[in-house]
Amino acid sequence: MMMITIINHDAQDIPMYVCLCHAVTDKQIRQAVHDGATRMCDLRRELGVASECGKCACCANQLRKDALMELGPASAARDVA
Ligand code: FES
């Protein structure tokens, strides 16, 4: 079983592939959340994350939550997975 894990990744520098099935990076996920894709179903529709094998779902969801926190408490309060 393949496992995708983030270890000491500086999200500001080098893009990291989160979804290998659709070649989606952490930066694309953060940008999509900043552009309004605040729910996992939004990210699935916009980028295709977690729509094939699903192994990226946990990591993508964590990045989604982190990006919402970056946007501020009001955005994080709207967090609906
Ligand atoms: S790694 Fe994202 S759907 Fe397979």
py3Dmol code that shows the C-alpha trace and the ligand (Angstrom):
import py3Dmol

protein = """\
ATOM      1  CA  MET A   1       0.000   0.000   0.000  1.00  0.00           C
ATOM      2  CA  MET A   2       1.393   3.365  -1.050  1.00  0.00           C
ATOM      3  CA  MET A   3       1.356   6.120   1.576  1.00  0.00           C
ATOM      4  CA  ILE A   4       1.836   9.828   0.880  1.00  0.00           C
ATOM      5  CA  THR A   5       3.261  11.793   3.787  1.00  0.00           C
ATOM      6  CA  ILE A   6       4.406  15.390   4.235  1.00  0.00           C
ATOM      7  CA  ILE A   7       7.687  15.595   6.162  1.00  0.00           C
ATOM      8  CA  ASN A   8       9.312  18.977   6.783  1.00  0.00           C
ATOM      9  CA  HIS A   9       8.084  20.361   3.489  1.00  0.00           C
ATOM     10  CA  ASP A  10       8.510  24.082   3.012  1.00  0.00           C
ATOM     11  CA  ALA A  11       5.415  24.885   0.985  1.00  0.00           C
ATOM     12  CA  GLN A  12       6.805  28.237  -0.138  1.00  0.00           C
ATOM     13  CA  ASP A  13       9.711  26.812  -2.150  1.00  0.00           C
ATOM     14  CA  ILE A  14       9.517  23.583  -4.087  1.00  0.00           C
ATOM     15  CA  PRO A  15       6.139  22.255  -5.266  1.00  0.00           C
ATOM     16  CA  MET A  16       5.289  18.828  -3.940  1.00  0.00           C
ATOM     17  CA  TYR A  17       3.059  16.450  -5.840  1.00  0.00           C
ATOM     18  CA  VAL A  18       0.124  15.497  -3.651  1.00  0.00           C
ATOM     19  CA  CYS A  19      -2.097  13.752  -6.173  1.00  0.00           C
ATOM     20  CA  LEU A  20      -0.064  11.546  -8.443  1.00  0.00           C
ATOM     21  CA  CYS A  21      -3.058  10.394 -10.468  1.00  0.00           C
ATOM     22  CA  HIS A  22      -3.736  13.954 -11.632  1.00  0.00           C
ATOM     23  CA  ALA A  23      -0.285  15.536 -11.091  1.00  0.00           C
ATOM     24  CA  VAL A  24      -1.629  18.088  -8.610  1.00  0.00           C
ATOM     25  CA  THR A  25       0.827  19.930  -6.374  1.00  0.00           C
ATOM     26  CA  ASP A  26       0.415  21.412  -2.916  1.00  0.00           C
ATOM     27  CA  LYS A  27       0.671  24.889  -4.442  1.00  0.00           C
ATOM     28  CA  GLN A  28      -2.232  24.178  -6.784  1.00  0.00           C
ATOM     29  CA  ILE A  29      -4.342  23.016  -3.847  1.00  0.00           C
ATOM     30  CA  ARG A  30      -3.486  26.095  -1.773  1.00  0.00           C
ATOM     31  CA  GLN A  31      -4.231  28.374  -4.725  1.00  0.00           C
ATOM     32  CA  ALA A  32      -7.550  26.634  -5.397  1.00  0.00           C
ATOM     33  CA  VAL A  33      -8.587  27.089  -1.748  1.00  0.00           C
ATOM     34  CA  HIS A  34      -7.575  30.746  -1.880  1.00  0.00           C
ATOM     35  CA  ASP A  35      -9.670  31.054  -5.058  1.00  0.00           C
ATOM     36  CA  GLY A  36     -12.740  29.668  -3.286  1.00  0.00           C
ATOM     37  CA  ALA A  37     -12.518  25.876  -3.485  1.00  0.00           C
ATOM     38  CA  THR A  38     -12.922  25.550   0.266  1.00  0.00           C
ATOM     39  CA  ARG A  39     -14.431  22.050   0.436  1.00  0.00           C
ATOM     40  CA  MET A  40     -12.985  18.708  -0.604  1.00  0.00           C
ATOM     41  CA  CYS A  41     -15.742  18.327  -3.184  1.00  0.00           C
ATOM     42  CA  ASP A  42     -14.624  21.674  -4.652  1.00  0.00           C
ATOM     43  CA  LEU A  43     -11.028  20.455  -4.888  1.00  0.00           C
ATOM     44  CA  ARG A  44     -12.184  17.193  -6.438  1.00  0.00           C
ATOM     45  CA  ARG A  45     -14.202  19.059  -9.059  1.00  0.00           C
ATOM     46  CA  GLU A  46     -11.544  21.722  -9.751  1.00  0.00           C
ATOM     47  CA  LEU A  47      -8.368  19.639  -9.652  1.00  0.00           C
ATOM     48  CA  GLY A  48      -9.428  16.012  -9.612  1.00  0.00           C
ATOM     49  CA  VAL A  49      -7.813  15.236  -6.252  1.00  0.00           C
ATOM     50  CA  ALA A  50      -9.127  12.077  -4.568  1.00  0.00           C
ATOM     51  CA  SER A  51     -11.145  11.154  -7.647  1.00  0.00           C
ATOM     52  CA  GLU A  52      -9.135   8.118  -8.774  1.00  0.00           C
ATOM     53  CA  CYS A  53      -7.278   5.968  -6.252  1.00  0.00           C
ATOM     54  CA  GLY A  54      -8.063   8.286  -3.327  1.00  0.00           C
ATOM     55  CA  LYS A  55      -4.633   7.976  -1.720  1.00  0.00           C
ATOM     56  CA  CYS A  56      -4.154  11.737  -1.789  1.00  0.00           C
ATOM     57  CA  ALA A  57      -7.382  12.511   0.064  1.00  0.00           C
ATOM     58  CA  CYS A  58      -5.935  12.801   3.569  1.00  0.00           C
ATOM     59  CA  CYS A  59      -2.984  14.949   2.495  1.00  0.00           C
ATOM     60  CA  ALA A  60      -5.137  17.128   0.247  1.00  0.00           C
ATOM     61  CA  ASN A  61      -7.639  17.630   3.047  1.00  0.00           C
ATOM     62  CA  GLN A  62      -4.891  18.673   5.457  1.00  0.00           C
ATOM     63  CA  LEU A  63      -3.542  21.157   2.908  1.00  0.00           C
ATOM     64  CA  ARG A  64      -7.092  22.444   2.420  1.00  0.00           C
ATOM     65  CA  LYS A  65      -7.446  23.000   6.171  1.00  0.00           C
ATOM     66  CA  ASP A  66      -4.032  24.683   6.382  1.00  0.00           C
ATOM     67  CA  ALA A  67      -4.927  27.000   3.502  1.00  0.00           C
ATOM     68  CA  LEU A  68      -8.218  27.881   5.172  1.00  0.00           C
ATOM     69  CA  MET A  69      -6.338  28.761   8.353  1.00  0.00           C
ATOM     70  CA  GLU A  70      -4.047  31.005   6.288  1.00  0.00           C
ATOM     71  CA  LEU A  71      -7.127  32.837   5.052  1.00  0.00           C
ATOM     72  CA  GLY A  72      -8.234  33.563   8.604  1.00  0.00           C
ATOM     73  CA  PRO A  73     -10.697  32.441  11.246  1.00  0.00           C
ATOM     74  CA  ALA A  74     -13.797  33.350   9.214  1.00  0.00           C
ATOM     75  CA  SER A  75     -12.733  31.013   6.412  1.00  0.00           C
ATOM     76  CA  ALA A  76     -11.778  28.242   8.811  1.00  0.00           C
ATOM     77  CA  ALA A  77     -15.185  28.529  10.477  1.00  0.00           C
ATOM     78  CA  ARG A  78     -16.811  27.732   7.113  1.00  0.00           C
ATOM     79  CA  ASP A  79     -14.785  24.523   6.979  1.00  0.00           C
ATOM     80  CA  VAL A  80     -17.054  21.751   5.784  1.00  0.00           C
ATOM     81  CA  ALA A  81     -15.179  18.719   4.503  1.00  0.00           C
TER      82      ALA A  81
END
"""
ligand_1 = """\
4
FES
S -3.259 10.157 -5.905
Fe -4.969 11.469 -6.055
S -6.550 10.231 -6.824
Fe -4.796 8.941 -6.829
"""
view = py3Dmol.view(width=600, height=400)
view.addModel(protein, "pdb")
view.setStyle({"model": 0}, {"cartoon": {"style": "trace"}})
view.addModel(ligand_1, "xyz")
view.setStyle({"model": 1}, {"stick": {}})
view.zoomTo()
view.show()
